[in-house]
Amino acid sequence: MEDMQTLGKLVIITGMSGAGKTIAVQSLEDLGFFCVDNLPPVLIPKFAELIEQSKGRIGKVALVIDLRGREFFTSLSESLRYLSENYTLTHEILFLDATDSALVQRYKESRRKHPLARTGAPLEGIQQERKLLEELKGLATQVIDTSNLKPAQLKEKIISRFTNLENSGISINVMSFGFKYGIPIDADLIFDVRFLPNPHYVDHLRPNTGQDPDVYEYVMKWTETQEFLAKLLDMLHFLVPQYKKEGKSQIVIGIGCTGGKHRSVAIAEYLGKMMGNSETEVVRVSHRDSERDRVEVRK
């Protein structure tokens, strides 16, 4: 039997209504993807067959699947399983999410009705949709939280992902955050570092973030910090290959402290330096809340 060769790439775009699927599909169109909106899941295998029969003429395809076709939605898992077992093209699921409050605000601004809201109140439909999509979100190879992203930022994020990592192994996103501002909804792993000594209580360190050398050294100098980091790196070096083996294209690692300004930032910076030595791993570090208190003071 001849070795089968992968002839195409299929991206399935799904997620919460109002979370940015239109921006996502437009971004992939700009990258040369052939895009189809609102395709019933039962037709995914037929579409995969067309891709493979094109013998490379149709190389990159993006399909938008959402609850507008909910009468077919229950068949999605079966179609994806059939796809994996019978076709050689690579595929991944891009899931777009946002907090309930962000989605409600978007529906109010657009004056649109949520497709599942029987009473017209957006929150009712959002909560019902979140339950329906819970299992699918767990199957996603990449989850993007668009709550605080402007359309241009989401477009940039998607273009960066599918341009730079299309043929790479896995993207590791280390994000610091503050628990008092909420847990990142797109995080795969969450680690709480509130047990570490807090620079907030050192007067000359308080105004700065964990990116400042003095704050960074303060967080790192403790025995419990070094022991925690040794155990954390050991676990991550085990977990990352397992995620990659399961087809994940991205891992979001959340590091949280109280305000997301000192301890979590320093630990995230350290992980950014220590991870991603492999050519198939790209590591990015971001700090969701490190400047939030300064922004709030200016307001």
Residue pairs with C-beta under 8 A, 6 or more apart in sequence:
4 88
5 88
6 88
6 89
6 90
7 51
7 52
7 54
7 55
7 56
7 59
7 88
7 89
8 51
8 52
8 54
8 56
8 58
8 59
8 60
8 61
8 89
8 90
9 59
9 60
9 61
9 89
9 90
9 91
9 166
10 47
10 48
10 51
10 61
10 62
10 63
10 83
10 89
10 90
10 91
10 92
11 28
11 33
11 60
11 61
11 62
11 63
11 91
11 92
11 93
11 94
11 162
12 44
12 62
12 63
12 65
12 80
12 91
12 92
12 93
12 94
13 21
13 24
13 25
13 28
13 62
13 63
13 64
13 65
13 94
13 96
14 21
14 64
14 65
14 66
14 93
14 94
14 95
14 96
14 133
14 136
14 140
15 21
15 66
15 94
15 95
15 96
15 97
15 133
15 137
16 96
16 97
16 98
16 103
16 126
16 129
16 130
16 133
17 66
17 67
17 103
17 114
17 115
17 116
17 125
17 126
17 129
18 98
18 103
18 106
18 107
18 110
18 112
18 114
18 126
19 96
19 97
19 98
19 103
19 146
20 96
20 98
20 144
20 146
20 149
20 151
20 154
21 64
21 66
21 96
23 151
23 154
23 155
23 158
24 64
24 94
24 96
24 154
24 158
25 35
25 37
25 62
25 64
26 155
27 154
27 155
27 158
27 159
27 162
28 35
28 60
28 62
28 158
28 162
29 35
29 62
30 155
30 159
31 60
31 159
31 162
31 163
32 60
33 60
33 61
33 62
33 162
34 58
34 60
34 61
34 62
35 61
35 62
35 63
35 64
36 47
36 61
36 62
36 63
36 64
37 64
38 64
38 65
38 66
38 68
38 69
39 47
39 63
39 64
39 65
39 69
40 69
40 72
41 65
41 69
41 72
41 73
41 75
41 76
41 79
42 72
42 75
42 79
44 63
44 65
44 76
44 79
44 80
44 83
45 79
45 82
45 83
45 86
45 87
47 61
47 63
48 83
48 86
48 87
48 89
48 91
49 87
50 58
51 58
51 61
51 89
52 87
52 88
52 89
65 73
65 76
67 73
67 115
67 116
67 129
67 132
68 115
70 115
70 132
73 132
76 136
77 135
77 136
77 139
80 91
80 93
80 139
83 91
84 91
92 141
92 142
92 247
92 249
93 136
93 139
93 140
93 141
93 142
94 140
94 141
94 142
94 144
94 158
95 133
95 136
95 137
95 140
95 142
95 143
95 144
96 143
96 144
96 146
97 137
97 143
97 144
97 145
97 146
97 185
97 186
98 106
98 145
98 146
98 147
98 185
99 145
99 147
99 182
99 185
100 123
100 126
100 127
100 130
102 146
102 147
102 148
103 122
103 126
104 122
104 123
104 126
107 113
107 114
107 122
108 122
113 120
113 122
113 125
114 122
114 124
114 125
114 126
114 129
115 125
115 129
116 124
116 125
116 128
116 129
117 123
117 124
117 125
117 126
118 124
118 125
137 143
141 247
141 248
141 249
141 250
142 161
142 248
142 249
142 250
143 185
143 186
143 188
143 250
143 252
144 154
144 157
144 158
144 186
145 184
145 185
145 186
146 154
147 185
148 288
149 157
161 171
161 249
161 250
164 282
165 171
165 249
165 282
168 280
168 282
169 244
169 278
169 279
169 280
169 281
170 240
170 243
170 244
170 248
170 249
170 250
170 251
170 280
170 281
170 282
171 249
171 250
171 251
171 281
171 282
171 283
171 284
172 240
172 250
172 251
172 253
172 275
172 276
172 281
172 282
172 283
172 284
173 250
173 251
173 252
173 253
173 283
173 284
173 285
173 286
174 253
174 255
174 268
174 271
174 272
174 275
174 283
174 284
174 285
174 286
175 184
175 187
175 252
175 253
175 254
175 255
175 268
175 285
175 286
175 287
175 288
176 210
176 254
176 255
176 256
176 257
176 260
176 264
176 265
176 267
176 268
176 285
176 286
176 287
176 288
176 289
176 290
177 183
177 184
177 254
177 255
177 256
177 260
177 264
177 288
177 289
178 256
178 257
178 258
178 259
178 260
178 261
178 264
178 288
178 289
178 292
179 192
179 194
179 256
179 257
179 258
179 260
180 258
180 259
181 259
181 260
181 288
181 289
181 292
183 190
183 254
183 256
184 190
184 252
184 254
184 288
186 252
187 252
187 253
187 254
188 243
188 248
188 251
188 252
188 253
189 239
189 251
189 252
189 253
189 254
190 254
190 256
191 232
191 253
191 254
191 255
191 256
191 267
192 256
192 257
193 228
193 255
193 256
193 257
193 263
193 264
193 267
194 256
194 257
194 258
194 263
195 224
196 219
196 222
196 224
196 225
196 228
196 257
196 263
196 267
197 218
197 219
197 222
198 257
198 258
198 262
198 263
199 205
199 206
199 208
199 210
199 215
199 218
199 219
199 262
199 263
200 206
200 258
200 259
200 261
200 262
202 218
204 214
205 212
205 214
205 215
205 218
205 262
208 214
208 215
208 262
209 215
209 261
209 262
209 265
209 287
209 290
209 291
210 216
210 219
210 261
210 262
210 263
210 264
210 265
210 266
210 267
210 268
210 269
210 287
210 290
211 265
211 266
211 269
211 287
211 290
215 262
215 265
215 266
216 266
216 269
219 225
219 262
219 263
219 266
219 267
220 226
220 266
220 270
225 267
229 267
229 270
232 271
233 271
233 274
233 275
236 253
236 271
236 275
239 251
240 251
240 275
240 281
243 251
244 280
253 271
255 264
255 267
255 268
255 271
256 264
257 263
257 264
259 289
259 292
259 293
260 287
260 288
260 289
260 290
260 292
261 289
261 290
261 292
261 293
264 287
265 287
265 290
268 285
268 286
268 287
269 285
271 283
271 285
272 283
272 284
272 285
275 281
275 283
276 282
276 283
